[in-house]
């Protein structure tokens, strides 16, 4: 086993389970051969579609004060 492979194994052994799932998904998407797909682990779910807006997209004007009505909202829920 090469030194690089040993380093990879050390890193993988210390990874939490959730990170291992992400790594397996990454490998399935980017590393697998087109002709020979990697076996899918039973505990790994397929990545779900993103819900919400795309990163970096703005839905309101830059000068809009998003906290402007916090007091009124708090009153509606009996906080104030």
N, C-alpha and C positions, 0 to 999 in steps of 0.2 A: 504494500500500500504506500502510495507516495505521501510526501509531507503535506501537500495540499489536501489530499483526501483525509488525512488524520486531523487536520485543522477543521475541516468541514464536519467530521464526525463529532469532534469535541463541542463545536457550536450547537449541533443538532441535539446532542445529549442533554444540554443545559436549557433547551427551549421549552417553554410551557406548551401544553397540548393545543391551545388555540392557535399559537404561532405555527405549530407543526401543520395544522390543517391549512393555514394560509400558504405555507411553503409547498405543500402537496398540490394545492390548486394552481399555484404559480408554475410548478413543474409540469403539470398536465397541460397548461395553456401554452407555455413558451418553450419547453424543453423536449417534449415528446416528438418522436418521428411522425411524419405524416402517414407513413405506412403501418406503423406499429404503435397504437395508442397504449398509454400506460393503464394498468388496471386501476379502477376507481375503488378507493377505500370505502368501506361501509359507513364509517363515521364522518366522512367528508361530504358536506352538502355542496351542490352547485351554487355558484355565486348568484345572488338574486339581483334583479334590476334595481338600480338606484331610484329611490323615491325622493322627490323634491326637485329643486332647481339645480342646474349644473354649477359646479364650483366657479366662482368668480362672477357669476351673473348677478346683477342688481335688480331688484324689483321695485325700488323706490328711489326718489331723487336724492342725490348726495346731501342736500341741505335739509332734508326732512328729519325732524326730531322724533325718533321712534318711541321715546319715553314720554312724549308730551302728555298723553292721557293716562299715565299710570295711576295718578290719584283717583281719577274717576272710575277706573277699572277696579281699583282696590275697594272703593265704596260699594260698587255693584256686588262684590263678593263678601262684603261685611268685614273687611280687614281694618278699615279706618273708622 
